[in-house]
Amino acid sequence: MTFGRHYIMVGLVLTSGLMPAMAIERVVTFRDGTRLQLDLPPFELTLNPAEPDQPGSGLKVPLEKASQITFSEIPALKRVERINASLAQLRHEQFAVRESAALTLTKFGSGFRVMLEETLDKSFDPEIKWRLRRILKAMPVYAGDDFDRVRLGGNSYAGELAQWKIVSEYRGARIILDRKTVKSITAPDPTPDQVIYPVTTVSDRLVPLTARRIGFERKPSGELLRAGENIQRAFVDWGAVFSTSISQSYVSVSRYNIKGAGGGMSAATHEPLYEGSITIKFCTPGTAGKPAGVNFAGCWLGIVKPGGTSIIGYDVNGEEVGRVMTTKTGSQFLGVKSNVPLAMIKIVPNPEIDTNFAIDDLLFDTPTPLIGALKPLHYSVLLQDGNRISCKSIEHHNHESLTLTPGIAFAEKVVIPIRHVKSLFPPAELKQGRGNQDIAMWCRLVDGSTLLLDSSPDGQPVSRALNLSPSKLPLSSIWSSSRKMQAAPEGLSIPKGGAAIIMRSDPLYLTGYKLGNGKFTGKRPDGATVNYSYKRLPTIWIKEKAAYTDPAGIIELIDGQRINFGKNCLAKSCKVAHKGVEIRLGENQHISNPESHAVTLNYSVIRSVHFK
């Protein structure tokens, strides 16, 4: 079977005895999501044709000339041989042989859908078509095959990489690189401080070799798409959800064939055809409601003019990260490579130049969680230099460093100075909900922390995270958990010991207030009393101008609470430990003995810890 690419056997030879100055800087991504920028010893890839009808001479490719190398989890060529043999056996005269071949394809065919789909398209045998449709429907969804890949200059090659092993070093730890541990080796970004890179050719080295591809001919299940069919949620299994800016319309399959793309169908707004903008949101594959992010997204655009259409990338907060604009007439490939995970992209026409466009061959890397651990069972540590480590455990080595046990066996231990840590994400499996507890209200402290106050049995509120009553908290404002906080208006002047209720344009000032017995009670200047239950409490400002300062870090809890820590915060320090983080509260007018106020938060309630 011909696959339309260069398929190769790759042999890797480690060159030893070289000076450190000759080391090659490369970004290594491990199979658990760990990403490290390492100095690797020079070595060569030996490229030999995998197909028997190709010439037998090999090609030596030095690492420094290969911008991308990706490794399949399981050597591919033996699987290909077995798949081809099983496809041939689907035509066998004996039923038992045909049945056994179908079972083999179901077991070993994942990652090689294209081979099964090609056979399905070319076969005229009803039984073979029936079996292949069943196999494709039952098979886990993959957007590409499971070959090893190499990008060398403007060419890419796919095949199988022979067994290999490299030894490197990271922060004093011995690092073992081999097929079992490594997913890819790539050249660093050309300008590391740049956030986003525009891509205008599909052969650009910034385009991932293993990018998912949506060609709009078939659904992930293998089912053919029809012209005019609504595809807004057709590719949720691959992690993409489509929408259009045209109200009462949708994104559908179009018969327009974009020159340069893979051919066949494209996609566009259904009515009016080719108009409006298209938004593509990325989600956890298979779950549309779980947002995810990618570092690369791009597609072929048709019916375009120079400056007429843009691809814009957005982060998790909906803020624009960057954009790239068409420079050609007719068709063009456009993409964005971002160091900030992209939660969505928008394809937007410039109405003054060109209102029409269609898309084809949408490429994007595997969507991953926007916030959280790289793996559900592992901790994730993001470093200030952009490296990230997935680890099975974290130990506080001393007051200045952490000892990490990597989640995949490329090293035994890695010691990281705390000052080099940017963020820490506990395992998703540890996170626990709080059940249906009665949440009373939110409060904001003068240091910018946001806490939940639960109602205790006696009606007195208490901080869920710090186990302190409001009288011991430097409050800035409070409001009901069923409402949104209202910002303090300009010129707010709160009486000493009083508060201000923000409900309308003019605040209602109070000369005094108290919390207790399940309600807030305040005294107006005219002597009248106002009462609110905790659930109905509007925003009440107690300090008209919070003394917000730049904290040393932030602890985010899974219930939405945010605790700032640092010199000018209630929480003076945050110590990372094996089972959680320990917060020490500083002395202030509310807490006279800070040594007795140390709070330990278990990782089961922590979403993330960020250091600045």
N, C-alpha and C positions, 0 to 999 in steps of 0.2 A: 504494500500500500504506500502511496506517495503522499507526503504531508505538506509539500509546498514550502519546506524550509530546509536549512542545512542541518542534518542530524549527525552528531559527532560522538566519538568515544574520546573522553578527556582523561589523560594521564597526568598526575601532578607530581613533580619532583622537587623536593626541598633542597635548596642550595645552602650549604653550611660554610662556616669559617669566614664569613664576610664581616667587614667593619660595620659598627652600629650606624655610621653616617650614611650607609647605603640602604638603610631600612626604608620600607615603603609604607607611607601613611594610608591606612584604609579604615573604613567604617565596617565593623563586623556586627551583623544582626544574628543573634542566637535563636534557637527554636522556641525558647520560652519568652521571647520579646526583649531580652536584654540587648542593649545597643552600646557598643564600646568603640571608640576611635583608638586604634592600636597601631604601633609600628611593627610591621611584619617583615620577616626576612625575605629577600628576593627569591622567587621561585618561578617555574615555568609550567604552563599547561601544554600538554601534548594532545593535539587535536587529530583524531583519526576518524574516518568515516564510519558510521554505524551501519549503513546499508551496504549489502554485499556488492551492489552494482556500481559503487562509487570507487574512485581511485584509492589506492592503499597508502599513499605517502602521507606522513603526519605533518602537522604545522606547529612549530614552537611559538607559544604566545607568552611573553614575559608579563608578570602581574602588573607592572607599571603601565602596560599598554591596554589592559582590560579594564574598562570603566565599571562593569557589572559582572558578577558571577553569582548565580543562584543554584542551590542544591536541592534536588528533590529528596523527600524523606526516605524513600525506598528507591534503590537503583531501578531505572525505568526499562532498559532494553529487554530484560528477561520477561518483564510483564508484557511488553509489546509483543514478543514472540508468542507468549501464551494466549494473549487476546486474539492475535491473528489466527492462531490455530483453532481457537474456540469459535471464531466467526466462520471459519471454513466448515467446522463440524455442525453448524446449524443447518447445513444442507445434507447431512448424512442420512442415509436411508433408514437407519435404526433409530427408533424413537428415544431409547435410553441414552444414546450418544448425544442426540440433540438436546435432551433435557439436562444432561451433565454439562454440556457446553454452555447452556443458558445460566446454570448455577455458577460456573466459573466466571463468566462475564459479569454477573452481579457482584461477585466477590472481589474481582481484580480490575474491573473496568473503571472504577471511580478515578477521576483525574484524566481519563482518556475518552471523554464523551464524544469528541470530534470523530474518532475512529468508528464508533458505533453509529453516530448520526450519518456519516458518509455511507456506511453500508445500508442503513435504513433508506436513504434517499435513492440509492442505486438499485436496490433489490426489487424484483417483481414478484417474489414468492410471498403469498399472504401469510404463511406461518412464520417466516423469518421476520416480516414486518411486525406481526403481532407480538412475537417474543421480544424483539428489540424495544418496542414501545413499553412493554411491561418492565424490562430491565432499566430503561432510562428513567421511568417514573419512580422505581424503587431505589435508584442509585442516589447517593449523596450528591448534592449539587456542587460542581466545580466550574469555574469559568475558563480554566485552561488545562493543559496536560501536566504530567508529572515528570517532565524531562529536566535535566540540568541545563543551564543556559549560560552563555558567555556573550557579552557585547564587546566587540573589538573594533574600535573606530566607528564607522557607520554601519557595520554588519553585525548581525546577531546569529548565534549558532545554538542548536539544541541537541542533546544527546545524553550520554551517561558519563559521569565523572568517576574514574577509578579511585580506589581507596587511597586516602591521603591523610597526612597528619602534620600539623605545624605547631611549634611551641613558641609562645610569645610571653610578654610580661605586662601586667597592669597593676600599678600602685604597689609594686613589690611582690605581687602574687603571680605564681606560674600559671599561665593560661594555655589550655589545650584546645586546639582547633581541629575538628574533623567533621565528617559527614553527620555523625550522630548529634553533634552540638550546634553546628553552624547552618543557618538558613541562607545567608547571603554575605558577600564581600563586595563593597562598592567603593568607588573613589569619593573622597569628601566633596561637599558642595564647593563650587568654584570660589564663592565669596561667603564664608561662614556666617558673617554678621547679617547677610541679606535674609529677609523673612520669606519672600516669595520670588519665584523665578518664572518668567514667561517662557512657554514652549511653543514653537511654531512649526516644528517638523516631527513626524511620528518616529523618526529614527534618532531623535535627540537622546543623549545618554541619560537625561533626567527622567525619561519615560521608563517605568519599571518593566523589566523583562517578563515578570509574572503578573502583569496587570490583568484584572478581569475585563472582559470585552463583551459588550452588549451590541449585537448587530441588528436587532429588531426583526430577525427572521423567525426566531423561535422563543418560546418561554423557557425558563430554567428546566421545566419538566421535559422539554423536547418537543412539545406541542407547537405546530406551526401557527404563526400569527397571520391574521388577515388584514388587508387594507381597511382602514377606518376603525379598527378594534381599539378600545380603550386600554391603554397600557400603564396607567398611572400607578397601579399597585402590582403590575405583572412581574416585576423583578425584585420584590421584597426579599425573596430567598437569596438574592445576590447582594442585598444591602442597599438598594436604591429605590426611592419613591419619587415619582414625577408629578408635576402640576404645572398649570399654565396661568398666566395673569388674566386671561380672557374669562370673565365670569360666565357661568352657564355652559362652558365648554370643557374640553379635556385634552390630554395629550394622546394622540393616536398614531397608528402605523400608517405610513405614507408609501406610495409606489415610487416616489421620486428617487432616482438612482444618483447618488452623489459621486462625482468623479474623484478618484483617488482613494475612496473608501473600499470596503470589502465587497460592495455590490449588493444587489437585492433591495430590500426595504430600508426605509429611513423612518424618522419620527418627527412630528411637528404638532402644533396646535391644530385641533380637528376643524374648528369653525370659528372665525374665518381661517381658512387653511394657510399655514406658514406664518401667521401673524402672532402678535403678543410676545411675551418673554416666557421662557421655560425655567422652572426651578427644579433642581435635583437634590433632594435631601438624602443623606446617608444614614443608614440605620444598622443595628446589629442584624446580620443576615438571618432572615426568617422571622424577625420581630419588628414590624414597622414602628411600634411605639417606643423603641429604645434607640435614642439618637446615638450615632457613632461618627467617627471622623476618618478622613483619608489624608494622605500627604501628596497625592497626585490625582488629578482628574483632567480629562481632556476628551475631545471628540472631533470628528470631521464635520465641518459646516458647509452646507450647500446654499445656493441662491444668495451669495453675499457679495459685498463690495468693500473696498478699502475703507476702514474706519466705520463700517456700517454695523458691525456686530461685535459684542464683547462677551468674554467669559469672566465672571467676577466670583472670587472665592470669599466665603464668610466663615468666621470662627463660631465657637459654641455660643457666644453672646450675641450673635447676629451682626457683629461688626465686620466691615469689609477688611479683608487681609490684603488683597491686591487684585489686579485684573490684567487681561491681555486682549488686544483688539485685532480684528482682521486687517490684513495688508494686501490681500489679493482679490481678484474678481472671479466669481464662479464658485470655487470651492477651496477650502483650506483647513488644515489640521491646526487646532488651537488647544493648549492645555496650560495648567498651572501646577508647579511643584512648590510646596509650602513647607516651611519648618514648623508652622503652627497648624495643628489638625484642622481640616476644613469640614465643618458640619454640613455645608451645602454649597452648591455653586448655582449661579444664575446665568442664563444665556440671554443677553439683552440686546435688542436691535436699537440703532439710533434712528428715530423716525425721520430725522432731517436728511438722512442719507439712504436708508434702506430698511423697510419694515418687515421684509420676508426672510425666513431662513428655515432650514431643516437640519437635523443632526443624524449622524450614523457612527457606528463603531465607537461607542462611548467606552473609554478606558479609565479604570481607577484601581488603586491598590485595595487590598482587603480592608473593609471598614473595621475599626477597633474602637473600644469604649473611649469616649471623650474625657471622662473623669473616672479614675478608679485604677485598680490593679491591672497589670498586663495579663495575668492569669488568675482565675478565680481562687486558686488555692495558694497563691504566692503574694508576698509583699512586693511592692514596686517602689524603688528609690530613684528619683530624678535628681541628677546632679546639676550644679551651676554651669558646667561646661557643655550641657546638652546630652551627656551620656545617661543611660538609664540601666538599672540592674533589677532583675526579677530574683527574689530570694525567698528561701524557705523559712528563714528565721533572722531576727535582728537582735543583737545583744549590745548593750551599752558598754563598750570596751573601757572607757574612762570618761572623764567629764568633757573630753574634747573629740572623741571619735566613736564610730559605730563599727561593729564587726558583723558582716553580712555573710550568710551561707547561700551561695548561688542556687537557684532553683534547678539548674541543669549543670551537670558535672564538668564544667570547663575549668573550675578551680575549687579548692577546698574552702578557703575563707578569703574575703576581701575586706580590708580595713579602710574606712572612709572618714576623714575628718568631718565633724559636724558642720564646720563653716563651708564645706564644699557641697552640702546637701541643700537642694532647693525644695523638694517636695517628697512626701512619703505617703503611699496609699496602702492601707491594710488589705488583706485578702477579702474578696467579696463574700466568701463563705462564712466569714466571722460575723458579718453584719447582722444585727437582730433588730426587729421592730420593738416598739414600746407597747404594743397591744392597743386597746381602746381607752387608754387613760384619759381622764378629763383634763384637757389642756386649758389653763386659765387665760394666760396672756403672754405677750412678748414684752421684753424691755430692752432698751439700749442703754449701755453704760457710757460714761463720759469719754472712755478710751476707744469707743467705736464698737465694742463687743455687742453682740445681739444674743440674748438668752431667753429661754422659755421659763416661765414661772408656773409651776403646777399648784393646784389648789389642794392643800392638805386637809385631813379629816376635820380639823377645827376651823376650816375656812381661811386659814392664814396662808398666803402664797409663799412658795419656797423655790429657789433656783434648782431646776432639774439637774444641771451639770455640776454646780458648785456647792449645792446643799446649803445655801445661805438665804436668809430672809431679805426682803427688799431694804430693810433698815440697815443692813450691812453691805449693801451694794451702792456704788456711786452712780445713781440713776441719772439718765438724761431724759428719757421718755418711756412711756408705757402705752400699750394698746391691746385690744382684744385679739386673740388668735384667729378669730373669724373675719377680721378686717385688715386693711392695709394701713401701714403707717403713713400719716400725713406730715409732710415737711413743715418745719417751723417757718412762718412767714417773716418777712423782713420787719425789723423794728419791734420784735417781740420783747417785752420787758416784764419779766415774771417777778412778783413780789417775793421778798425774802421769806423762805419757808413755805411758799405757795406753789401754784402751778397754773398752767394755761390749757384750757380745753380747745382743741382745734377741730371744729366741725363745719364752720361756715367761713366766710371771708374774714370776719372779725373774731379774734379769739375771746373766749370767756375766761377772765382771770379769776383765780381763787386765792384767798388769803391763807388757806390752810387745807390739808387733806389727810386722810388716813386710809389704810387698806386693812380689811379684816372682815370676818363673818361672811365671806363670799362676795363682798362688794367694795366699791370705791366710794368714799364719802368726802365731799369737798364743801368748803364754806365760801360763799360769794361775798364781795365787799359790802353788799347791802344786808348781810346777815342771813340770807336764804341758804338752804342746804340743797346740794345736788347729790343724787345717788345713782350709781351704775353697777349692775352685776358685772362680774369679770367677763362674761361672754358678750356683753353689750358695750363694753368700754371703748369709747372713741380714743383717738390719739391725745395723750396728755403729756405736755412738755413740762419737765421739772427744772431743767437747766436750759436757758434760751440759746446758749451757744456751747455745744459740747467741745471739750478740749481734746479734739481728735489729734492724734500724733501718729507718726509713721512707726508702726510696731516692728519688733524684731521678727515676728511671725504670726501666723494665724492657724488655729485649729478649727476645722470644719467638721461638724457632726452630721450624722445621717438624717437627723430630724430638722436640719436647717440652721441650727445654732452655730455661731461663729465666735470664737474666743481669741481675742488678740493677746499676745504676750510680749513683754519687753520692759524697758526701763520706766516708761511713763504709763504703764498699764496696771490694772488690778492684778493680773497674773504676771509676775516678774520674770518667770523662767518656765521653760518646758523641757523636761528631760525624757528622752526616748528610751524606753525599757523593753524587755522581752515581751510582756503581755499588754503593754499600753504606754501611755505617757503620763508623767507626773508633773502637775502644775503647782508651783509655789506662789501664794498670794502675798503681795507686798503690804506693808503697813500704810494705813491711811486713816482718815478721821473715823471710818466705820470699823476698821479692824485694828485693834491695838496690839495683838500678839500674832504676827504673821506666821511664826514658826509652828503654831498649832493648826494652821490652815494650809495643809498640803492636800491636794485632790488628785487621785489617780483615775484616769479615764481609760477603760478597757478598749482595745481595738475594735471590739464588736459594736461600739457606738460611734466610731470615728470614720468619717469619709476620707479625710486627708489632713496632713500637717504640712504647712508651707513655711519655709524660712526665707528671710530676705538678706 
